[in-house]
């Protein structure tokens, strides 16, 4: 019974030892139970690190025999895949596509093809460290099908790391190879392609030797896969112990300033310090109440509660009845909110000015923060408040139009000053997201993309708000058309010397820094505005000519774009159909589908119904 109890834990731990998460029994006994893990030169690795020369020797021994076969023959396409496409990986989709191409290529399943893949991965330029995460993803995917792809690479990287950390290997070339080996090994461990012990044993060996070269390798491994090792359940005890041991040695032994900085940065990359976020002071109770009324109460009114109270009805009229009751409930809630807002101390000399500014801010924020279907009721409240507090409406309209004008100075929702600043720094016409982030003053490319998405949402929300302001008769049709023309014309002004006629001062074909030939953001703004208030404009006989003139200019503007996505064309075509139907309904003209036969059938059907009703 005792022997059976002893064998049970070992049976559970054996799969983990095979995967590299736990040390082998010989390694634990050899270490004396002190550190929990072997050295990079342990006997149980079955890897004699002092025999080989690392990556260079592997490429020299096995790469020369394949050089002649790669020039021509059946493996030429495969070699083009390995030499060209492998170095062009830039995303996870590229990695998955490369794996599929490699698997379906000629002789991809042969051992020679896999050997060539190993050689080309190790032959990549050592300066291109940005390719290592993509290489790790490719190898981790192929390791699920082929067992002889990752082990040779891991063995070569461990030999290279051992060779570049010996005494006398302090040159720039050895530092570059050491950085490449450590970073690649860490990425393989993080991608679950290599066992975690491949990194843990090198870290332990570097802490034992405690030389500058070995400590640099330790810092690289911590930065690449340290957080993975700490957060993994099976490697957490060993990784946490090695982290504490590293910091104790750093305090007790002498280390030069550069190496100490590397180790400290590596430690804080694994265990970042806790940052105390500054909490904003709570808003005044009066402002919180206004925010609750405009952003919360109007958004939730007439929603699920009204649907629950509504009695179920059969047939097609049931859904329409529920929607009508929900609309009536939200309209009643809007009137209640207006009454509560009117009771606030607007005339107070101390609270009044701040209350006006904050109410206008909440109305503008409802265009992006609240539900889209609640914006109409917020504007209805603003229209009711206009009679008593006109300053709120003036502030809202003035700030919305000002922000829209500022949006027209953006390129792809990113400020143009960033592109100009990047061009001055790099001395090139093109600019990357990293340069834009540097010019704007934000951290990383993700912050730039987040800022761009936020600007796009705010721009579309403000155009919808302008449309609702027109529906509430706060903004006139004159201002709407002026805004529409300005959106398409801003930045495309023709210089006086190039004008064909004095009145032709705008041409969408003129190059503009704020509106590139492939930028569809302004079309999106126009469509958003016309989808809401376009039918109302088309229904007015006095505005139909101006609307037709603008729609012709919109089509000309869209045709001036070099690249027109299909969804944009379909959206514009749907908008034109909607406006055409609204205009015909206002003038009383029949639709295009209503010919003589169709109309006769409808009239005969109505007459039959009347006759049946008369007989009854």
Secondary structure, DSSP 8 states (H G I E B T S, - for coil): -HHHHHHHHHHHHHHHHHHTSS--HHHHHHTTTSSSS--TT-GGG---TTTS--HHHHHHHHHSTTHHHHHSSTTHHHHHIIIIIGGG--SHHHHHHHHHHHHHSTTTTSHHHHHHHHHHHHTS-TT-GGGHHHHHHHHHHHTTT-SSSHHHHHHHHHHHHHHHTSTT--SHHHHHHHHHHHHHHHHHHHTTSS-THHHHHHHHHHHHH--HHHHHHHHHHHHHHHHHHHHSTTTHHHHHHHHHHHHHHHHHS---HHHHHHHHHHHHHHS-------------HHHHHHHIIIIIIHHHTTSHHHHHHS----STHHHHHHHHHHHHHHHHHHHHHHHHHHTS-TT-TTTHHHHHHHHHHHHHHTTTTS-GGGHHHHHHHHHHHHTT-HHHHHHHHHHHHHHHHHHTTEETTEEHHHHHHHHHHH-SS---HHHHHHHHT-SHHHHHHHHHHHHHHHHHHHHHHHHHHHHTTSS-HHHHHHHHHHHHHTT-B--GGG-SSTT--B-TTS--SSS-TT--HHHHHHHHHHHHHHHHHHH-GGGHHHHHHHHHHHHHHHHT-S---HHHHHHHHHHHHHHHHHHHHHHT---TT--HHHHHHHHHHHHHHHHHHHH-
